[in-house]
């Protein structure tokens, strides 16, 4: 057993496999709904970002107690090209053969 592969061989009853399959389908359905709601909010979210950036560059924010700082517009982050909001960000787990070859 390695650090990446902690899988222990065991028998999984068909009833459990069916239950897991049902849970996966339900979860994918929930995430699809959340993802659609996030897409529907995309234009509103852009407005929220802009309002937040406007506050940072006009009235600023407190960094410690009464110490306040106003940011220069050049200090604001820039959204990368092709950046898309996602419910779950994948971190390469799907491409790990140690995890995928268990089924």
KOLMARTI-934258 format. One line per 10 residues: number of its first residue (from 1); their letters; for each residue x, y, z of N, C-alpha, C. Coordinates in Angstrom, 2 decimals. Layout:
REM KOLMARTI-934258
NUM	a	X:Y:Z:X:Y:Z:X:Y:Z | ...
END
This chain:
REM KOLMARTI-934258
1	xxxxxxxxxx	0.85:-1.17:0.00:0.00:0.00:0.00:0.90:1.23:0.00 | 0.63:2.13:-0.94:1.40:3.36:-1.02:0.58:4.52:-0.48 | 1.23:5.65:-0.38:0.54:6.83:0.12:-0.65:7.21:-0.77 | -0.49:7.09:-2.10:-1.56:7.45:-3.02:-2.63:6.37:-3.13 | -2.26:5.13:-2.97:-3.20:4.04:-3.17:-3.42:3.30:-1.86 | -4.45:3.72:-1.13:-4.75:3.10:0.16:-5.93:2.13:0.05 | -6.23:1.72:-1.17:-7.38:0.84:-1.40:-7.07:-0.56:-0.90 | -8.00:-1.14:-0.18:-7.88:-2.51:0.32:-8.93:-3.35:-0.41 | -8.47:-4.41:-1.05:-9.38:-5.29:-1.77:-10.44:-5.84:-0.82 | -11.70:-5.79:-1.27:-12.79:-6.32:-0.47:-13.99:-6.57:-1.38
11	xxxxxxxxxx	-14.89:-7.40:-0.91:-16.10:-7.72:-1.66:-17.15:-6.65:-1.38 | -17.80:-6.17:-2.45:-18.87:-5.19:-2.31:-20.14:-5.85:-2.82 | -21.12:-6.03:-1.93:-22.37:-6.67:-2.36:-23.08:-5.83:-3.44 | -23.85:-6.50:-4.29:-24.57:-5.83:-5.37:-25.52:-4.77:-4.82 | -26.13:-5.05:-3.68:-27.05:-4.09:-3.06:-26.33:-2.78:-2.74 | -25.12:-2.89:-2.25:-24.33:-1.70:-1.92:-23.93:-0.97:-3.20 | -23.54:-1.72:-4.24:-23.18:-1.09:-5.50:-24.35:-0.31:-6.09 | -25.55:-0.88:-6.01:-26.74:-0.19:-6.51:-27.03:1.06:-5.69 | -26.87:0.97:-4.37:-27.08:2.12:-3.51:-26.10:3.24:-3.86 | -24.84:2.88:-4.04:-23.81:3.87:-4.39:-24.15:4.50:-5.74
21	xxxxxxxxxx	-24.57:3.68:-6.70:-24.93:4.20:-8.02:-26.08:5.21:-7.90 | -27.08:4.89:-7.09:-28.20:5.80:-6.86:-27.76:7.10:-6.21 | -26.87:6.99:-5.23:-26.35:8.18:-4.55:-25.56:9.07:-5.51 | -24.77:8.45:-6.37:-23.98:9.21:-7.35:-24.92:9.95:-8.30 | -25.95:9.27:-8.78:-26.91:9.91:-9.69:-27.61:11.08:-9.02 | -28.01:10.90:-7.76:-28.69:11.98:-7.03:-27.75:13.16:-6.82 | -26.50:12.86:-6.48:-25.54:13.94:-6.26:-25.24:14.69:-7.56 | -25.10:13.97:-8.66:-24.84:14.62:-9.94:-26.02:15.52:-10.33 | -27.23:15.07:-10.01:-28.42:15.87:-10.29:-28.40:17.16:-9.47 | -28.05:17.05:-8.18:-27.96:18.23:-7.32:-26.89:19.20:-7.82
31	xxxxxxxxxx	-25.74:18.68:-8.17:-24.65:19.53:-8.64:-25.01:20.19:-9.97 | -25.73:19.49:-10.84:-26.15:20.09:-12.11:-27.07:21.27:-11.84 | -27.95:21.13:-10.86:-28.86:22.22:-10.50:-28.07:23.41:-9.94 | -27.12:23.13:-9.06:-26.29:24.20:-8.49:-25.49:24.89:-9.58 | -24.92:24.10:-10.49:-24.13:24.66:-11.58:-24.98:25.58:-12.46 | -26.21:25.17:-12.74:-27.11:25.99:-13.56:-27.45:27.29:-12.82 | -27.70:27.20:-11.52:-28.00:28.40:-10.74:-26.80:29.36:-10.74 | -25.59:28.80:-10.67:-24.40:29.65:-10.72:-24.26:30.31:-12.09 | -24.57:29.59:-13.16:-24.52:30.19:-14.50:-25.55:31.30:-14.63 | -26.73:31.09:-14.03:-27.77:32.11:-14.08:-27.36:33.37:-13.33
41	xxxxxxxxxx	-26.52:33.22:-12.32:-26.06:34.36:-11.52:-24.81:35.02:-12.07 | -24.28:34.55:-13.17:-22.99:35.03:-13.68:-22.97:36.54:-13.89 | -23.99:37.09:-14.52:-23.98:38.54:-14.77:-24.11:39.31:-13.46 | -24.93:38.83:-12.56:-25.07:39.48:-11.24:-23.77:39.39:-10.46 | -23.08:38.25:-10.57:-21.80:38.07:-9.87:-20.76:39.06:-10.38 | -20.72:39.28:-11.69:-19.80:40.26:-12.26:-20.07:41.64:-11.69 | -21.34:41.97:-11.52:-21.70:43.26:-10.93:-21.23:43.33:-9.48 | -21.39:42.24:-8.73:-20.94:42.21:-7.33:-19.43:42.41:-7.26 | -18.69:41.74:-8.14:-17.24:41.91:-8.17:-16.88:43.38:-8.41 | -17.54:43.98:-9.39:-17.23:45.36:-9.74:-17.54:46.30:-8.58
51	xxxxxxxxxx	-18.68:46.09:-7.90:-19.02:46.91:-6.75:-17.99:46.76:-5.64 | -17.54:45.54:-5.43:-16.51:45.28:-4.41:-15.21:45.99:-4.77 | -14.78:45.89:-6.03:-13.56:46.55:-6.47:-13.69:48.08:-6.36 | -14.89:48.60:-6.65:-15.11:50.05:-6.52:-14.94:50.48:-5.07 | -15.45:49.69:-4.13:-15.27:50.02:-2.70:-13.81:49.97:-2.31 | -13.08:48.99:-2.82:-11.65:48.88:-2.48:-10.85:50.07:-2.98 | -11.25:50.61:-4.13:-10.47:51.72:-4.72:-10.98:53.09:-4.29 | -12.13:53.16:-3.62:-12.65:54.47:-3.18:-12.55:54.62:-1.66 | -13.22:53.75:-0.91:-13.18:53.89:0.55:-12.16:52.97:1.20 | -11.71:51.95:0.48:-10.68:51.05:1.00:-11.22:50.04:2.00
61	xxxxxxxxxx	-10.29:49.49:2.80:-10.67:48.50:3.81:-9.68:48.58:4.97 | -10.12:48.10:6.12:-9.26:48.11:7.31:-8.31:46.93:7.27 | -7.02:47.20:7.47:-6.04:46.12:7.47:-5.67:45.69:8.88 | -5.83:46.63:9.85:-5.53:46.29:11.24:-6.10:47.39:12.13 | -7.09:47.05:12.91:-7.68:48.04:13.79:-8.18:49.25:13.01 | -7.61:50.42:13.30:-8.02:51.65:12.62:-7.21:51.93:11.36 | -6.24:51.08:11.04:-5.43:51.29:9.83:-6.24:50.92:8.60 | -6.42:51.89:7.74:-7.20:51.68:6.53:-6.32:51.91:5.32 | -6.57:51.14:4.27:-5.80:51.28:3.04:-6.77:51.33:1.86 | -6.47:52.20:0.92:-7.23:52.30:-0.33:-6.33:51.76:-1.42
71	xxxxxxxxxx	-6.87:50.82:-2.20:-6.07:50.21:-3.26:-6.09:51.06:-4.53 | -4.99:51.04:-5.22:-4.90:51.63:-6.55:-5.54:50.64:-7.53 | -6.24:51.11:-8.54:-6.86:50.18:-9.50:-5.89:49.19:-10.11 | -4.61:49.56:-10.20:-3.62:48.63:-10.77:-3.33:47.45:-9.84 | -3.74:47.56:-8.57:-3.52:46.47:-7.61:-4.65:45.44:-7.59 | -5.71:45.71:-8.32:-6.84:44.78:-8.34:-6.54:43.57:-9.22 | -7.08:42.42:-8.86:-6.84:41.23:-9.68:-7.56:41.33:-11.02 | -7.02:40.67:-12.01:-7.61:40.64:-13.34:-8.09:39.22:-13.61 | -9.31:39.12:-14.09:-9.87:37.80:-14.38:-9.15:37.21:-15.58 | -8.61:35.98:-15.46:-7.91:35.35:-16.57:-8.85:35.04:-17.73
81	xxxxxxxxxx	-8.30:35.00:-18.93:-9.08:34.66:-20.12:-9.63:33.24:-19.99 | -10.87:33.07:-20.36:-11.47:31.75:-20.36:-11.81:31.21:-18.99 | -11.71:32.05:-17.96:-12.02:31.60:-16.60:-13.53:31.43:-16.46 | -13.94:30.31:-15.90:-15.35:30.01:-15.76:-15.60:29.56:-14.33 | -16.68:30.05:-13.74:-17.02:29.63:-12.39:-17.57:28.21:-12.42 | -17.07:27.37:-11.53:-17.53:25.99:-11.46:-17.94:25.65:-10.03 | -18.84:24.68:-9.90:-19.25:24.24:-8.58:-18.10:23.48:-7.92 | -17.51:22.57:-8.65:-16.41:21.77:-8.12:-15.25:21.87:-9.09 | -14.09:22.23:-8.58:-12.89:22.29:-9.40:-12.19:20.95:-9.31 | -11.86:20.37:-10.43:-11.17:19.08:-10.43:-9.68:19.31:-10.33
91	xxxxxxxxxx	-9.02:18.49:-9.54:-7.59:18.66:-9.29:-6.78:17.47:-9.77 | -7.14:16.90:-10.91:-6.36:15.83:-11.48:-6.67:14.46:-10.93 | -7.63:14.35:-10.05:-7.95:13.05:-9.46:-8.43:12.08:-10.53 | -9.22:12.58:-11.49:-9.76:11.70:-12.52:-8.67:11.07:-13.37 | -7.53:11.70:-13.45:-6.47:11.18:-14.30:-5.50:10.27:-13.54 | -5.74:10.05:-12.27:-4.84:9.22:-11.46:-5.21:7.75:-11.64 | -4.37:6.95:-12.31:-4.71:5.55:-12.55:-4.83:4.74:-11.26 | -4.15:5.15:-10.21:-4.23:4.41:-8.94:-5.63:4.49:-8.36 | -6.36:5.55:-8.70:-7.71:5.70:-8.17:-8.74:5.12:-9.13 | -8.53:5.26:-10.43:-9.53:4.87:-11.40:-9.60:3.36:-11.65
101	xxx	-8.54:2.61:-11.45:-8.58:1.19:-11.82:-9.15:0.32:-10.71 | -9.80:0.88:-9.73:-10.38:0.09:-8.64:-11.71:-0.54:-9.02 | -12.45:0.07:-9.94:-13.81:-0.39:-10.22:-13.88:-1.69:-10.93
END
